[in-house]
Amino acid sequence: MLKAAAAALAAALALVVAGAAEAQEEAPPPPHQTWSFDGVFGTYNEATLQRGFAVYQQVCSACHPVTHLYFRDLEKIGYTEDEVKGIAAKYTVTAGPNKEGQMFKRPARPADHIPGPFPNDEAARAANNGGLPPDLSLITLARDGGPDYVYAIVGLGFTKPPPGFKPIPGTYYNQYFAGNHIKMPPPLHPGAVKFDGQPASVPQMAHDVAAFLNWAAEPNLDERHQTGAKVVLFLVVAVIVFYAAKRRIWSRIPH
Ligand code: HEC
């Protein structure tokens, strides 16, 4: 009994200490951006998502995987079956074993996962000063602020450090990253990606890639919003019908 109480106390203490450590590392909340998929009636914009995929592919995919995405998922953001085949064919995946028991390389197909840049976490850390570039396919669900957080990290956070900030070698100052030392070099530069032949600005690329990653994490948001809208419409109609019925019934009673 006493032992259990002591264990509970120790656990509570550990929580308090962890909480204090976290509070120390806290970054300001990411400012809210405007998203086409905001609110109950919000929906994804295919052109935005395709541009966001281009940013992921041409910039972020050098370090971050999107583990949960298959190439064929890209059909849901407006690519045709043939376009998806073409996108997949540019990647190489390891498949097998063949009849001789050997693994072999082949061009990717729509049914394959989009392969990440590193064979394992150790290789990823070795290439990034010990930092692990996390899987981005669920990042908007995993972090407070969702797409606002992604936007803040890559689009706003790499500013001049405040006076007195002590840089750690191999890290960069980022205002919105917990602790402010991030092992990711600023990934976006004006014109890093071209949209329709035009060099894109940092805010535009940050917006589009954050929207794309939100779609990767919540691909069914559009249907959910549509269902929500139908339920609201049903309730409105039901209220009107019941109100009319109530008036009719009560009109028979003299008052
Ligand atoms: C050169 C490699 C590299 C590139 C390119 C890169 N990142 Fe990163 N990224 C990292 C590393 C390493 C970390 C982990 C940082 C740490 O733990 O200090 C990271 C962390 C992040 C985080 C914070 C994750 C968290 O845990 O909260 C986000 C968000 C992010 N990257 C988004 C992006 C996006 C979006 C792009 C493309 C526009 C991108 N990154 C391009 C290496 C990279």
py3Dmol code that shows the C-alpha trace and the ligand (Angstrom):
import py3Dmol

protein = """\
ATOM      1  CA  MET A   1       0.000   0.000   0.000  1.00  0.00           C
ATOM      2  CA  LEU A   2       2.714   2.408   1.158  1.00  0.00           C
ATOM      3  CA  LYS A   3       4.893   1.300  -1.706  1.00  0.00           C
ATOM      4  CA  ALA A   4       2.126   2.051  -4.212  1.00  0.00           C
ATOM      5  CA  ALA A   5       1.599   5.511  -2.714  1.00  0.00           C
ATOM      6  CA  ALA A   6       5.321   6.220  -2.910  1.00  0.00           C
ATOM      7  CA  ALA A   7       5.397   5.080  -6.529  1.00  0.00           C
ATOM      8  CA  ALA A   8       2.430   7.331  -7.359  1.00  0.00           C
ATOM      9  CA  LEU A   9       4.141  10.268  -5.662  1.00  0.00           C
ATOM     10  CA  ALA A  10       7.358   9.614  -7.588  1.00  0.00           C
ATOM     11  CA  ALA A  11       5.396   9.437 -10.843  1.00  0.00           C
ATOM     12  CA  ALA A  12       3.619  12.713 -10.042  1.00  0.00           C
ATOM     13  CA  LEU A  13       6.937  14.377  -9.235  1.00  0.00           C
ATOM     14  CA  ALA A  14       8.453  13.123 -12.469  1.00  0.00           C
ATOM     15  CA  LEU A  15       5.510  14.652 -14.358  1.00  0.00           C
ATOM     16  CA  VAL A  16       5.985  18.016 -12.645  1.00  0.00           C
ATOM     17  CA  VAL A  17       9.720  18.024 -13.417  1.00  0.00           C
ATOM     18  CA  ALA A  18       9.102  17.022 -17.041  1.00  0.00           C
ATOM     19  CA  GLY A  19       6.474  19.770 -17.282  1.00  0.00           C
ATOM     20  CA  ALA A  20       8.930  22.366 -15.981  1.00  0.00           C
ATOM     21  CA  ALA A  21      11.597  21.248 -18.450  1.00  0.00           C
ATOM     22  CA  GLU A  22       9.074  21.511 -21.272  1.00  0.00           C
ATOM     23  CA  ALA A  23       7.931  24.969 -20.182  1.00  0.00           C
ATOM     24  CA  GLN A  24      11.535  26.116 -20.392  1.00  0.00           C
ATOM     25  CA  GLU A  25      11.825  24.871 -23.957  1.00  0.00           C
ATOM     26  CA  GLU A  26       8.512  26.296 -25.085  1.00  0.00           C
ATOM     27  CA  ALA A  27       8.366  28.222 -28.345  1.00  0.00           C
ATOM     28  CA  PRO A  28       5.656  30.811 -29.100  1.00  0.00           C
ATOM     29  CA  PRO A  29       2.503  29.336 -30.661  1.00  0.00           C
ATOM     30  CA  PRO A  30       2.667  29.427 -34.467  1.00  0.00           C
ATOM     31  CA  PRO A  31       0.614  32.306 -35.914  1.00  0.00           C
ATOM     32  CA  HIS A  32      -2.590  31.220 -37.639  1.00  0.00           C
ATOM     33  CA  GLN A  33      -2.562  31.228 -41.438  1.00  0.00           C
ATOM     34  CA  THR A  34      -5.539  31.130 -43.773  1.00  0.00           C
ATOM     35  CA  TRP A  35      -6.180  27.650 -45.226  1.00  0.00           C
ATOM     36  CA  SER A  36      -8.720  26.692 -47.884  1.00  0.00           C
ATOM     37  CA  PHE A  37      -9.579  23.661 -45.711  1.00  0.00           C
ATOM     38  CA  ASP A  38     -10.338  25.739 -42.595  1.00  0.00           C
ATOM     39  CA  GLY A  39     -13.774  25.579 -41.003  1.00  0.00           C
ATOM     40  CA  VAL A  40     -16.727  23.257 -41.517  1.00  0.00           C
ATOM     41  CA  PHE A  41     -17.117  24.034 -45.217  1.00  0.00           C
ATOM     42  CA  GLY A  42     -13.398  24.202 -46.054  1.00  0.00           C
ATOM     43  CA  THR A  43     -12.002  21.978 -48.808  1.00  0.00           C
ATOM     44  CA  TYR A  44      -8.583  21.244 -50.239  1.00  0.00           C
ATOM     45  CA  ASN A  45      -7.436  23.061 -53.340  1.00  0.00           C
ATOM     46  CA  GLU A  46      -5.864  20.643 -55.833  1.00  0.00           C
ATOM     47  CA  ALA A  47      -3.559  23.218 -57.430  1.00  0.00           C
ATOM     48  CA  THR A  48      -2.193  24.130 -53.983  1.00  0.00           C
ATOM     49  CA  LEU A  49      -1.673  20.482 -53.053  1.00  0.00           C
ATOM     50  CA  GLN A  50       0.140  19.746 -56.322  1.00  0.00           C
ATOM     51  CA  ARG A  51       2.437  22.719 -55.811  1.00  0.00           C
ATOM     52  CA  GLY A  52       2.995  21.539 -52.239  1.00  0.00           C
ATOM     53  CA  PHE A  53       3.933  18.094 -53.491  1.00  0.00           C
ATOM     54  CA  ALA A  54       6.436  19.725 -55.853  1.00  0.00           C
ATOM     55  CA  VAL A  55       8.012  21.553 -52.895  1.00  0.00           C
ATOM     56  CA  TYR A  56       8.127  18.330 -50.874  1.00  0.00           C
ATOM     57  CA  GLN A  57       9.640  16.445 -53.799  1.00  0.00           C
ATOM     58  CA  GLN A  58      12.196  19.035 -54.829  1.00  0.00           C
ATOM     59  CA  VAL A  59      13.257  20.233 -51.365  1.00  0.00           C
ATOM     60  CA  CYS A  60      12.052  18.355 -48.264  1.00  0.00           C
ATOM     61  CA  SER A  61      12.378  14.826 -49.655  1.00  0.00           C
ATOM     62  CA  ALA A  62      16.180  15.191 -49.577  1.00  0.00           C
ATOM     63  CA  CYS A  63      15.900  14.578 -45.819  1.00  0.00           C
ATOM     64  CA  HIS A  64      12.315  13.726 -44.770  1.00  0.00           C
ATOM     65  CA  PRO A  65      10.287  10.653 -45.705  1.00  0.00           C
ATOM     66  CA  VAL A  66       6.477  10.672 -46.046  1.00  0.00           C
ATOM     67  CA  THR A  67       6.214   7.100 -44.830  1.00  0.00           C
ATOM     68  CA  HIS A  68       2.438   6.738 -45.003  1.00  0.00           C
ATOM     69  CA  LEU A  69       1.958   7.850 -48.602  1.00  0.00           C
ATOM     70  CA  TYR A  70       1.701   5.556 -51.617  1.00  0.00           C
ATOM     71  CA  PHE A  71       2.257   6.939 -55.106  1.00  0.00           C
ATOM     72  CA  ARG A  72      -1.341   6.047 -56.034  1.00  0.00           C
ATOM     73  CA  ASP A  73      -2.578   8.389 -53.271  1.00  0.00           C
ATOM     74  CA  LEU A  74      -1.449  11.237 -55.560  1.00  0.00           C
ATOM     75  CA  GLU A  75      -4.444  10.507 -57.815  1.00  0.00           C
ATOM     76  CA  LYS A  76      -6.569  11.997 -55.020  1.00  0.00           C
ATOM     77  CA  ILE A  77      -4.895  15.385 -55.491  1.00  0.00           C
ATOM     78  CA  GLY A  78      -5.688  15.467 -59.173  1.00  0.00           C
ATOM     79  CA  TYR A  79      -2.878  13.573 -60.935  1.00  0.00           C
ATOM     80  CA  THR A  80      -4.055  11.123 -63.594  1.00  0.00           C
ATOM     81  CA  GLU A  81      -3.185   7.428 -63.425  1.00  0.00           C
ATOM     82  CA  ASP A  82      -0.547   7.903 -66.144  1.00  0.00           C
ATOM     83  CA  GLU A  83       0.968  10.921 -64.412  1.00  0.00           C
ATOM     84  CA  VAL A  84       1.258   8.904 -61.192  1.00  0.00           C
ATOM     85  CA  LYS A  85       2.926   6.066 -63.117  1.00  0.00           C
ATOM     86  CA  GLY A  86       5.396   8.584 -64.520  1.00  0.00           C
ATOM     87  CA  ILE A  87       6.121  10.097 -61.090  1.00  0.00           C
ATOM     88  CA  ALA A  88       6.646   6.635 -59.559  1.00  0.00           C
ATOM     89  CA  ALA A  89       8.880   5.399 -62.373  1.00  0.00           C
ATOM     90  CA  LYS A  90      11.483   8.058 -61.520  1.00  0.00           C
ATOM     91  CA  TYR A  91      12.057   6.371 -58.116  1.00  0.00           C
ATOM     92  CA  THR A  92      13.881   3.115 -57.482  1.00  0.00           C
ATOM     93  CA  VAL A  93      12.675   0.664 -54.848  1.00  0.00           C
ATOM     94  CA  THR A  94      14.100  -2.548 -53.468  1.00  0.00           C
ATOM     95  CA  ALA A  95      11.828  -5.514 -54.172  1.00  0.00           C
ATOM     96  CA  GLY A  96      11.989  -9.248 -53.949  1.00  0.00           C
ATOM     97  CA  PRO A  97      13.122 -11.795 -53.086  1.00  0.00           C
ATOM     98  CA  ASN A  98      13.189 -13.277 -56.604  1.00  0.00           C
ATOM     99  CA  LYS A  99      13.325 -17.030 -57.321  1.00  0.00           C
ATOM    100  CA  GLU A 100      17.007 -17.078 -56.450  1.00  0.00           C
ATOM    101  CA  GLY A 101      16.229 -15.489 -53.077  1.00  0.00           C
ATOM    102  CA  GLN A 102      17.850 -12.184 -54.029  1.00  0.00           C
ATOM    103  CA  MET A 103      16.440  -8.715 -53.401  1.00  0.00           C
ATOM    104  CA  PHE A 104      16.622  -6.505 -56.468  1.00  0.00           C
ATOM    105  CA  LYS A 105      16.031  -2.910 -57.541  1.00  0.00           C
ATOM    106  CA  ARG A 106      13.253  -1.884 -59.881  1.00  0.00           C
ATOM    107  CA  PRO A 107      11.467   1.350 -60.830  1.00  0.00           C
ATOM    108  CA  ALA A 108       8.650   2.178 -58.385  1.00  0.00           C
ATOM    109  CA  ARG A 109       4.998   1.532 -59.266  1.00  0.00           C
ATOM    110  CA  PRO A 110       1.826   3.346 -58.140  1.00  0.00           C
ATOM    111  CA  ALA A 111       1.178   0.657 -55.484  1.00  0.00           C
ATOM    112  CA  ASP A 112       4.561   1.309 -53.791  1.00  0.00           C
ATOM    113  CA  HIS A 113       5.165   3.544 -50.798  1.00  0.00           C
ATOM    114  CA  ILE A 114       6.962   6.768 -51.732  1.00  0.00           C
ATOM    115  CA  PRO A 115      10.489   5.798 -50.659  1.00  0.00           C
ATOM    116  CA  GLY A 116      12.307   7.976 -48.140  1.00  0.00           C
ATOM    117  CA  PRO A 117      15.805   9.404 -48.621  1.00  0.00           C
ATOM    118  CA  PHE A 118      17.652   7.197 -46.102  1.00  0.00           C
ATOM    119  CA  PRO A 119      17.794   3.415 -45.609  1.00  0.00           C
ATOM    120  CA  ASN A 120      17.509   3.763 -41.790  1.00  0.00           C
ATOM    121  CA  ASP A 121      17.441   6.292 -38.933  1.00  0.00           C
ATOM    122  CA  GLU A 122      21.175   5.945 -38.265  1.00  0.00           C
ATOM    123  CA  ALA A 123      21.996   6.966 -41.837  1.00  0.00           C
ATOM    124  CA  ALA A 124      19.544   9.867 -41.532  1.00  0.00           C
ATOM    125  CA  ARG A 125      21.179  11.104 -38.322  1.00  0.00           C
ATOM    126  CA  ALA A 126      24.691  10.665 -39.704  1.00  0.00           C
ATOM    127  CA  ALA A 127      23.794  12.960 -42.600  1.00  0.00           C
ATOM    128  CA  ASN A 128      22.140  15.610 -40.380  1.00  0.00           C
ATOM    129  CA  ASN A 129      24.524  16.443 -37.523  1.00  0.00           C
ATOM    130  CA  GLY A 130      22.845  13.819 -35.343  1.00  0.00           C
ATOM    131  CA  GLY A 131      19.325  15.212 -35.910  1.00  0.00           C
ATOM    132  CA  LEU A 132      16.617  12.896 -37.202  1.00  0.00           C
ATOM    133  CA  PRO A 133      14.458  14.468 -39.922  1.00  0.00           C
ATOM    134  CA  PRO A 134      11.042  13.147 -38.861  1.00  0.00           C
ATOM    135  CA  ASP A 135       8.516  11.495 -41.134  1.00  0.00           C
ATOM    136  CA  LEU A 136       6.344  14.359 -42.382  1.00  0.00           C
ATOM    137  CA  SER A 137       3.270  12.367 -43.417  1.00  0.00           C
ATOM    138  CA  LEU A 138       1.588  12.771 -40.000  1.00  0.00           C
ATOM    139  CA  ILE A 139       3.412  15.860 -38.726  1.00  0.00           C
ATOM    140  CA  THR A 140       0.360  18.158 -38.894  1.00  0.00           C
ATOM    141  CA  LEU A 141      -1.509  15.827 -36.526  1.00  0.00           C
ATOM    142  CA  ALA A 142       1.502  15.272 -34.276  1.00  0.00           C
ATOM    143  CA  ARG A 143       2.233  18.930 -33.498  1.00  0.00           C
ATOM    144  CA  ASP A 144       0.100  21.658 -31.936  1.00  0.00           C
ATOM    145  CA  GLY A 145      -0.899  24.098 -34.637  1.00  0.00           C
ATOM    146  CA  GLY A 146      -0.794  21.474 -37.420  1.00  0.00           C
ATOM    147  CA  PRO A 147      -0.181  23.231 -40.753  1.00  0.00           C
ATOM    148  CA  ASP A 148       0.432  26.533 -38.924  1.00  0.00           C
ATOM    149  CA  TYR A 149       3.362  24.859 -37.156  1.00  0.00           C
ATOM    150  CA  VAL A 150       4.900  23.554 -40.390  1.00  0.00           C
ATOM    151  CA  TYR A 151       4.437  26.993 -41.972  1.00  0.00           C
ATOM    152  CA  ALA A 152       6.032  28.706 -38.957  1.00  0.00           C
ATOM    153  CA  ILE A 153       9.044  26.356 -38.895  1.00  0.00           C
ATOM    154  CA  VAL A 154       9.969  26.583 -42.581  1.00  0.00           C
ATOM    155  CA  GLY A 155       8.388  29.919 -43.544  1.00  0.00           C
ATOM    156  CA  LEU A 156       8.869  32.201 -40.527  1.00  0.00           C
ATOM    157  CA  GLY A 157      11.153  30.712 -37.885  1.00  0.00           C
ATOM    158  CA  PHE A 158      14.643  31.148 -39.359  1.00  0.00           C
ATOM    159  CA  THR A 159      15.224  34.736 -38.286  1.00  0.00           C
ATOM    160  CA  LYS A 160      18.142  36.574 -36.759  1.00  0.00           C
ATOM    161  CA  PRO A 161      18.625  35.208 -33.221  1.00  0.00           C
ATOM    162  CA  PRO A 162      17.882  37.611 -30.348  1.00  0.00           C
ATOM    163  CA  PRO A 163      20.900  39.198 -28.624  1.00  0.00           C
ATOM    164  CA  GLY A 164      22.419  36.859 -26.066  1.00  0.00           C
ATOM    165  CA  PHE A 165      21.315  33.701 -27.897  1.00  0.00           C
ATOM    166  CA  LYS A 166      24.040  31.069 -27.659  1.00  0.00           C
ATOM    167  CA  PRO A 167      24.274  29.123 -30.889  1.00  0.00           C
ATOM    168  CA  ILE A 168      25.168  25.426 -30.713  1.00  0.00           C
ATOM    169  CA  PRO A 169      27.468  24.250 -33.524  1.00  0.00           C
ATOM    170  CA  GLY A 170      25.577  22.258 -36.156  1.00  0.00           C
ATOM    171  CA  THR A 171      22.233  23.867 -35.279  1.00  0.00           C
ATOM    172  CA  TYR A 172      20.309  26.882 -36.546  1.00  0.00           C
ATOM    173  CA  TYR A 173      18.159  29.392 -34.684  1.00  0.00           C
ATOM    174  CA  ASN A 174      14.455  28.802 -35.231  1.00  0.00           C
ATOM    175  CA  GLN A 175      11.961  30.912 -33.335  1.00  0.00           C
ATOM    176  CA  TYR A 176       9.155  28.327 -33.501  1.00  0.00           C
ATOM    177  CA  PHE A 177      11.131  25.157 -32.713  1.00  0.00           C
ATOM    178  CA  ALA A 178      11.059  24.043 -29.067  1.00  0.00           C
ATOM    179  CA  GLY A 179      14.392  25.124 -27.562  1.00  0.00           C
ATOM    180  CA  ASN A 180      15.125  27.282 -30.657  1.00  0.00           C
ATOM    181  CA  HIS A 181      18.097  25.149 -31.804  1.00  0.00           C
ATOM    182  CA  ILE A 182      17.140  23.139 -34.871  1.00  0.00           C
ATOM    183  CA  LYS A 183      19.378  20.727 -36.757  1.00  0.00           C
ATOM    184  CA  MET A 184      17.697  21.594 -40.041  1.00  0.00           C
ATOM    185  CA  PRO A 185      19.342  24.231 -42.238  1.00  0.00           C
ATOM    186  CA  PRO A 186      16.782  26.739 -43.618  1.00  0.00           C
ATOM    187  CA  PRO A 187      15.322  24.630 -46.449  1.00  0.00           C
ATOM    188  CA  LEU A 188      13.450  27.286 -48.449  1.00  0.00           C
ATOM    189  CA  HIS A 189      15.037  30.060 -50.487  1.00  0.00           C
ATOM    190  CA  PRO A 190      13.272  32.359 -52.955  1.00  0.00           C
ATOM    191  CA  GLY A 191      12.925  30.475 -56.231  1.00  0.00           C
ATOM    192  CA  ALA A 192      13.936  27.071 -54.780  1.00  0.00           C
ATOM    193  CA  VAL A 193      10.954  25.701 -56.700  1.00  0.00           C
ATOM    194  CA  LYS A 194       9.320  27.085 -59.843  1.00  0.00           C
ATOM    195  CA  PHE A 195       5.542  27.149 -60.161  1.00  0.00           C
ATOM    196  CA  ASP A 196       4.409  27.386 -63.809  1.00  0.00           C
ATOM    197  CA  GLY A 197       7.872  28.587 -64.740  1.00  0.00           C
ATOM    198  CA  GLN A 198       7.777  31.380 -62.124  1.00  0.00           C
ATOM    199  CA  PRO A 199      10.239  31.312 -59.196  1.00  0.00           C
ATOM    200  CA  ALA A 200       8.136  30.865 -56.039  1.00  0.00           C
ATOM    201  CA  SER A 201       8.463  32.987 -52.897  1.00  0.00           C
ATOM    202  CA  VAL A 202       9.254  31.476 -49.488  1.00  0.00           C
ATOM    203  CA  PRO A 203       5.775  32.199 -48.002  1.00  0.00           C
ATOM    204  CA  GLN A 204       4.109  30.631 -51.043  1.00  0.00           C
ATOM    205  CA  MET A 205       6.235  27.451 -50.888  1.00  0.00           C
ATOM    206  CA  ALA A 206       5.788  27.208 -47.107  1.00  0.00           C
ATOM    207  CA  HIS A 207       2.017  27.594 -47.480  1.00  0.00           C
ATOM    208  CA  ASP A 208       1.703  25.019 -50.239  1.00  0.00           C
ATOM    209  CA  VAL A 209       3.936  22.389 -48.629  1.00  0.00           C
ATOM    210  CA  ALA A 210       2.100  22.774 -45.285  1.00  0.00           C
ATOM    211  CA  ALA A 211      -1.245  22.320 -47.079  1.00  0.00           C
ATOM    212  CA  PHE A 212       0.141  19.232 -48.854  1.00  0.00           C
ATOM    213  CA  LEU A 213       1.332  17.755 -45.564  1.00  0.00           C
ATOM    214  CA  ASN A 214      -2.046  18.453 -43.978  1.00  0.00           C
ATOM    215  CA  TRP A 215      -3.654  16.522 -46.823  1.00  0.00           C
ATOM    216  CA  ALA A 216      -1.133  13.683 -46.326  1.00  0.00           C
ATOM    217  CA  ALA A 217      -2.186  13.430 -42.672  1.00  0.00           C
ATOM    218  CA  GLU A 218      -5.926  13.947 -43.221  1.00  0.00           C
ATOM    219  CA  PRO A 219      -6.778  12.902 -46.777  1.00  0.00           C
ATOM    220  CA  ASN A 220     -10.474  12.409 -45.924  1.00  0.00           C
ATOM    221  CA  LEU A 221     -11.082  15.878 -44.526  1.00  0.00           C
ATOM    222  CA  ASP A 222     -13.134  16.974 -47.552  1.00  0.00           C
ATOM    223  CA  GLU A 223     -15.590  14.071 -47.189  1.00  0.00           C
ATOM    224  CA  ARG A 224     -15.808  14.690 -43.457  1.00  0.00           C
ATOM    225  CA  HIS A 225     -16.640  18.344 -44.027  1.00  0.00           C
ATOM    226  CA  GLN A 226     -19.229  17.403 -46.658  1.00  0.00           C
ATOM    227  CA  THR A 227     -20.857  14.934 -44.254  1.00  0.00           C
ATOM    228  CA  GLY A 228     -20.839  17.627 -41.563  1.00  0.00           C
ATOM    229  CA  ALA A 229     -22.506  20.094 -43.930  1.00  0.00           C
ATOM    230  CA  LYS A 230     -25.205  17.503 -44.809  1.00  0.00           C
ATOM    231  CA  VAL A 231     -25.874  16.821 -41.133  1.00  0.00           C
ATOM    232  CA  VAL A 232     -26.239  20.562 -40.447  1.00  0.00           C
ATOM    233  CA  LEU A 233     -28.602  20.946 -43.423  1.00  0.00           C
ATOM    234  CA  PHE A 234     -30.669  17.985 -42.167  1.00  0.00           C
ATOM    235  CA  LEU A 235     -30.914  19.501 -38.695  1.00  0.00           C
ATOM    236  CA  VAL A 236     -32.005  22.876 -40.091  1.00  0.00           C
ATOM    237  CA  VAL A 237     -34.744  21.231 -42.187  1.00  0.00           C
ATOM    238  CA  ALA A 238     -35.818  19.065 -39.219  1.00  0.00           C
ATOM    239  CA  VAL A 239     -36.145  22.147 -36.989  1.00  0.00           C
ATOM    240  CA  ILE A 240     -38.325  23.919 -39.590  1.00  0.00           C
ATOM    241  CA  VAL A 241     -40.583  20.852 -39.995  1.00  0.00           C
ATOM    242  CA  PHE A 242     -40.974  20.319 -36.267  1.00  0.00           C
ATOM    243  CA  TYR A 243     -41.671  23.994 -35.686  1.00  0.00           C
ATOM    244  CA  ALA A 244     -44.386  23.996 -38.367  1.00  0.00           C
ATOM    245  CA  ALA A 245     -45.872  20.809 -36.882  1.00  0.00           C
ATOM    246  CA  LYS A 246     -45.869  22.289 -33.387  1.00  0.00           C
ATOM    247  CA  ARG A 247     -47.687  25.441 -34.593  1.00  0.00           C
ATOM    248  CA  ARG A 248     -50.287  23.371 -36.362  1.00  0.00           C
ATOM    249  CA  ILE A 249     -50.982  21.147 -33.387  1.00  0.00           C
ATOM    250  CA  TRP A 250     -51.185  24.036 -30.942  1.00  0.00           C
ATOM    251  CA  SER A 251     -53.383  26.121 -33.301  1.00  0.00           C
ATOM    252  CA  ARG A 252     -56.246  23.660 -32.582  1.00  0.00           C
ATOM    253  CA  ILE A 253     -56.174  24.551 -28.917  1.00  0.00           C
ATOM    254  CA  PRO A 254     -57.984  27.813 -28.169  1.00  0.00           C
ATOM    255  CA  HIS A 255     -56.019  30.289 -26.083  1.00  0.00           C
TER     256      HIS A 255
END
"""
ligand_1 = """\
43
HEC
C 18.981 19.046 -45.249
C 17.988 18.215 -44.653
C 16.586 18.781 -44.487
C 15.761 19.349 -45.433
C 16.060 19.591 -46.912
C 14.510 19.632 -44.773
N 14.588 19.270 -43.455
Fe 13.132 19.501 -42.053
N 14.350 18.756 -40.626
C 15.616 18.240 -40.843
C 16.145 17.756 -39.587
C 17.501 17.114 -39.389
C 15.153 18.000 -38.604
C 15.220 17.650 -37.119
C 15.705 18.866 -36.374
C 16.053 18.657 -34.943
O 15.645 17.641 -34.362
O 16.752 19.534 -34.402
C 14.059 18.648 -39.295
C 12.898 19.085 -38.669
C 11.784 19.576 -39.328
C 10.551 19.981 -38.685
C 10.283 20.006 -37.187
C 9.858 18.649 -36.784
C 9.458 18.504 -35.352
O 9.877 17.506 -34.775
O 8.719 19.337 -34.806
C 9.673 20.337 -39.676
C 8.247 20.813 -39.510
C 10.368 20.194 -40.923
N 11.653 19.730 -40.677
C 9.809 20.447 -42.158
C 10.530 20.462 -43.336
C 9.947 20.844 -44.607
C 8.481 21.219 -44.831
C 10.951 20.798 -45.514
C 10.887 21.173 -46.978
C 10.445 22.501 -47.271
C 12.161 20.355 -44.816
N 11.862 20.167 -43.501
C 13.418 20.199 -45.411
C 16.296 18.209 -42.044
C 15.831 18.729 -43.240
"""
view = py3Dmol.view(width=600, height=400)
view.addModel(protein, "pdb")
view.setStyle({"model": 0}, {"cartoon": {"style": "trace"}})
view.addModel(ligand_1, "xyz")
view.setStyle({"model": 1}, {"stick": {}})
view.zoomTo()
view.show()
